[in-house]
Structures are given as structure tokens and as C-alpha cells.
Amino acid sequence: MAVRIGDHWIGQGHRPFIIAEMSGNHNQSLERALQIVEAAAAAGAHAVKLQTYTADTMTLDLREGEFFIDDEKSLWKGKSLYELYREAYTPWEWHSVIFERCRQLGLVAFSTPFDESAVDFLESLDVPCYKIASFENTDIPLIRKVAATGKPLIISTGMATLAELDEAVREARRAGCKDLILLKCTSTYPAPPDESNLLTIPHLRETFGCEVGLSDHTLGIGTAVAAVALGCSVIEKHLTLSRAEGGVDAAFSMEPQEMKQLVEETERAWRSLGRIAYGPAPSERASLKHRRSLYVAEDLKPGDVITRANVRAIRPGLGLPPKYLDQLLGRRVAKPVRKGTPVTLDLFGDRG
């Protein structure tokens, strides 16, 4: 099931593929956008993702009803959808500049298109893959359009029922998608960890026979690390230069040092998975001598009887294992034995 994007193989046999999502954190500054790219590279991320849309391709310019955000819990309360997207969008003329800077720094650069015109535009820039956002995972015409490019496709699963995901996956594959990655996602900002439901990850992999990752809107790195332990091969997190400086997504975005920690700790989690194994690992073999074993705890003369007082289970582990103590009780030593001698069978004569 492994997928290749650029020079990177994505799958359980490979280190987690870390995507830094820029979103609107450039705050309408190309210079800041390029600084985010540089921060992603310095943190060790493998890819930078943009979002390709305009306010007009996303919604209508209205400030009433469902077009106005009045949810008290929303980061964007008081804005219309049109105003939000106008503030957050990445100017299309910036894309080639940002993508080129990514390439210079060895980063995979791609984007999320939100309508068919965005797909055509991104195709003109020869992106290596595409991402479908959670809010578009039921937009079957858009999924078909992207899948028809034949490039790897990443779909976030936020809000989708199993039936909706099944339809999206079937239509993507029918339209030409050969390489598919699903990202477990909770589409709230920030997302509460207790609604992440990471145990869904193995089920996604088994059900759809594809690589699975996490689009993570929780704070911190704990959720992402746990996801890797459950088989995630991709982690996507928003990146900002500074939460304190604000921006449409800054409140739930990582800062550069946190992104660096994410890269390091998810790789550590992946390396820790290993395989099913019992017995001493190579690094443990030298520690075997520190196990408990049987030692003589008092000076003994020939003919002395072994008791629990004069033979004890202690560290280190150069004597007989403690399980043999009951069999040795009552036996007589055949020669003088000094305190601190590891117990071996050649110390004993017949049982008394």
C-alpha cells in the first residue's frame, strides 16, 4: 500500500511523512509565507501544503443567515464566510514562488484545491499530489476531477460517515486514483483530544486498503504520537511563525520549535513500534548479568547445610536462577565457600 510522493515513500515501513499546513497563516504577506516554508524545512518537515481558492470560489458575498458566523465557540465569530476566505486565501500568483522555495529546500509542495478551476491551475504548476479537505470530502465532482490527474490523492475524513467515505473512495478509484491516503480528522478548531477517536485508524486501513494518516487540529503533539503508534504514516499539522502574532488559524497552529518536536517524536514513536519480539534485545544482552540469581550470603564450611539464611536471591545474575532455591535447600556444600560466591551445582554434595 506504500505511496510515493516526490522522493518520499509513505507507508508503515517508512518514517512518518510530516506535512506543514500553511493555510492562512501568512497573514497576506508573501515574505511571511516564505518564512513559514523556511521554518518548516528547518523543523524537519517533509512537505508544505497550501490551500488554493478565492473567496468567490468558496462562497457568496453575503453577511446574513448561514453566510455569517455567529457561533460563540468559533475562532471566526463576527465574520462572514466571504470575509474569512478573503482574509485567509493564498493569492494564486504566490503559488509558483512558494513552490519554488519549497523545492530549493527539499520540501514537497502541494495544495488543497477547492473547485475545479483550482485543479486546472495546480496542474499547470505540476504539483506531485493533491489533498481534499474534510469539508469537500462529499464533493464527488471535485474528487473525480482530482483523481483523473492520476496523482496521489489525500482525503481528510472529518465529519464523513462510513458510507460517505466509501462513496468518496469508490469514486476516486473509479476516476483513476491509484494511490490513496485517508487522513483521520476531527473538523473542529482546535479539536478536543477526546473526540479524535484514533482507534478508527486501523479500521480505516483495513476497510479501504490504503495508507492512513492524521490531519490533526488538537493542541500539542500527544495525539499525533499516539496516531503513529496506531499505524499512521502521515501527520498534517498547521504551522505558524508565532501564535501571539495572530492570524486566521494561528490559535491551533504549531510554532516552529513545536513542529521540530513533532517531527522528532513521531519518528521516535515509529521506530519504537518494531516487531513482535520476546527475549533480550541486542541492547539488553549486557544487562542479563544484572538479573537476580542465587549467591552465598555467609561463609560456609564443608558439610554446612543450605538454608534461606545462607543462600539468597540477589543481584547480580552470575549464579543459578532463583527458581532453583527450593531444590537446593537442605543440601550440603562439599567445600569451603566464601560469602559472595555465586551458587553453582559444583558447590554441593549429596542432600543431607
N, C-alpha and C positions, 0 to 999 in steps of 0.2 A: 504493500500500500504506500510505500515511501513516495514522496513527491519531490521533484527537483524544481527549485526556483532560483534562477541565476546560477551561482556556483554552489548553492546550498542544497543538501539533501535534507528533507524533512521527514521524520519518522521516528519510531521508538528506538531504533538503533543509533540515533544521532542526537547530539545535544539540542536542547530546546531552541527553537527559532524565535528570536525576540523582535517584535515589531514595535517601534515607537510611533504612536499615532500623533500627528501634529494637530489635526483638526483646526480650530480657530485660534490656537494659542500663539500664533504670530502677531495677533493684535493689529492686523492690517499693515504690518511692516515687513517688507521683503528682507531687510537686514536681519530682523529678529528671526524670520523663518530660516534663514541660512545659519544663524547661530544655533537654532534648535537642531538642525541637521548635524552641525559640528559637535554639539553636546551628545547627540545620540551615538555618533561614531566613537567619541571619547569614552562613553559609558560601556561600549562593547556590544551595543545593539546590532542586529543583523540587517534591519530594514527600517525605512521610514515610509509611512503611509500618509497620503493627503486625502482630501475629500474634494470631489470635482462636481460642482454645481454652481448655480447662481440663485439668488432669491426668487427670480422669475421661474426657474425650472423646478423649484421646490414647492411653491405655494402661491397664493394670491395676495395682493397688497390690500389687505383689509385689517381693521382693528376691532372687530366685533365677533361675538359668538365664539365658535371653535377656533377662529383665527387669532384670538387674543389669549395670552397665558395669564390666568388669574389664580392658578394653583398656589396656595400659600407655601407648599413644600418645594416648589420648583426654584432652581437657581436662576431661572429667567423670568420670574414673575414680573408683570408690568410691561412686557414687550409683546408685540405681535409676532407671529411666526415669521412674517416677511422681514421685520426689523432684525430679528435674531439671525436669520440666514444671511442677510445683507452684511451684518457685522462679522459673522463667522466665516464667510466663504473665502476661499483662496483664489485670488484673481487668476484666470486661466493663463494669462501671459507670464505668470511667475513659474508655472509648472516646469517648463523646459530648463529654466535657470536652477530651480531647486533639484530637479532630477540630475542635472549635470554635476552639481556639487555632491550629491549622493554618490554618483559613480566615481568621482575623484577620490572619495573617502572609502570606497569599497563597500558601500551600502546598497542593498536592493531598494529601488524606488518604485512605488506603485501607488494606486489610488482606489478610492471607492467612487464609482460613477453613480449618479442618482437619476439619470434619464438616458435615453438612447443617444442624444447628441453628445453627452459626456463620454460615452463609449467610443464614438467615432473620433472625438478629439484625442482621447488617450491612445487609441490605435495609431494615430498619426505620430505619437511620441514613442511608439513601440514599447509599451510597458510590458514587463515579463509575466504579470499575473493581475488578477482583479479581486476585489473584495466587494461583497454585497452586504450592506448594513442590515441590522436587525429589522429596522422599520420598513425595509424593502424586501424582506425575505418572502413576502407573499406577492410581489410584483413579478408575476410569471413572464410577461413580455420582456422585462428588463433582464431577467435571469437567462432567458433564451438568447437574447442579443449578446450578452457577455459570453455565454457558453459557446456560442457559434464561433468565437475567435479561436477556440481550441487551446487557449492558455489556461494554466492552473486557476482554479476558482476557489475562493474562500468565502464561506457564507456564515454570518453570525446567526445564532438561533434564538435570540431574545424574543420572548413573548409567543413564539411559534408553538402550536400544538404538534404532537407527533404526526398527525395527518397532514398538517400544513408543511412540515419538513419533508415528509415523504413525497408530497407533490412537487416541492421545490427541487429535491434531489432527482426525482424521475425526469422532470422537465429539463433540468440542466444536462443530465446524461443523454437524454434523447436529442438534445440540440447540439451535442458534440463535446461535452465536457468529459475528459478522460481522467484528469487529476483534480480531486475534490478534497477540500478540508472544511470541516464544520467546526465553528467556534462556539462552545458553550458560553452563553451570555445572559446577564440579567440587566435589562434595559431601564435601570434607574441610576440617578447620578447625584451623589455616589450610591453605589449598590450596597445593601446590607449583607454582610457575610452569611447570615443565616438564611438568606434567600438565594445563595449561589448554587446550592444543590449539586455539588460536584460529583456526587455518586452517579449522576446521569452520564458522566463522561464515558465510562466503559460501555454503557448501554448504547450510546450513540455510535461508538466504534463498531460494536457487534451488529447493530441494526442496519447501518448503512455501509459497512465495509469500506471505511475511508479513514484517513487521518483525522484526529480530533485535537482541538486546541481550546484556548480560553481567551475571550475578549473580556478583560477584567476592569470593572469600574469601582471595585472596592478600594478602600484606602490601605496603604501598606503593601507588603509582599506575601503575607501569610497565605492568602487564598491561592495565589499563583504557585507557590511552592507546593501546596497540597495538591493542586491540579496536576503538576508534573508527576507526583507520586502515584496518581491515578491514571497516568498514561498520556497526558497532554504533550504534544510535540511542538505546539506553537503557543506563545503568550503575546497578547497585544495589550499595551497599556498606553494611555495618553501621557505625553511628555510636555512639560513647560519649563522655561528657564527659571521662573520664580512664581510660586503661588501668590506671594504677597503683592506682586505687581498686577494681579488680576487678569481678566480675560474670560471669554465665554465658558471655557472648560477648565480653567485653572484650578478650581476648588477640588476637583477629583483627579487631577493630573499629578504625575510624579515629577520631582525635580531631578536634575542630572545625577546627583550622588545617589539618590534612591534608585534610579534606573540602573546605575552601575551595580548596586547591591542586588537588584532583581536579576541581572544577568548572572552574577556570581552565584547567588543562592539557588536559582533554578537549575543551573548546571550542576551544582553540588548535589541537589536533590536527585537529578537524573543519574549522576554517577553512583549515587548510593543505592539505586534500585538493583543493580547487578543481576543475579540469577538466584534460583532456588539452590541453596548450599548449606551443608551442615559440616561440622568438624572445624578444625582450626584453619583460619585463613592464613595465607603466607605471612602476613604481618603479625599474626598471633603465635606463630610456632615458637618463637623465642620466649613467649610468656608461659608456655606449658610448665616450665620449671618452677613457676610461682604458684602452682596449684597446691592444695593441701596434700600431705602424704604422712605416713607413719614414721615417727622419729623416737629414738630412745630419750626419755626425759630425765633419767637418773643413771649414774654409773652402776653397771651390773657386773656380778661375778659369775663364773661358770656355775651352772645349776640354778641360778635365780629364775623364778617363775614370772612370766609376763603378766602384768596386771594393767588396769586402766590408769594407774598412777605412774607407772614407769614407761609406758608407751602411749604416746598421744598423737592425734592428728593435728598437724600444724603446717605452716608454710616453712620452707619451700617444698617442691614436689619431687625430690630425688628418691624417696622411699616408696614402699608399697602403697597402693591406693588405700584410703581409709576403709573401704568396704571389707578389707581382709582382717580388720582388727578382731572381730569376734572369733575368727578361726585361729588366731594366734594366742588368745588368752589361755593361760594355763600351760603353755609350752615353756620349756627351759632353754636358756641360752647355753650354747656349747662352749663359749669362750668369753673372756672379758670384753665388755662393751662400754665405751665411754659415752657419757651424756652428749647428745647432739649428733649421734650416728644415725644415718638413715636406716630404716629397718629393711633388711633383705632376707631371703629364706636361708641363706647360708649361715645366719647367726644362731640357728636353733637346732636343738637335738630333738629327741622323742618327746611327745606330750607327757607331762608328769601326772 
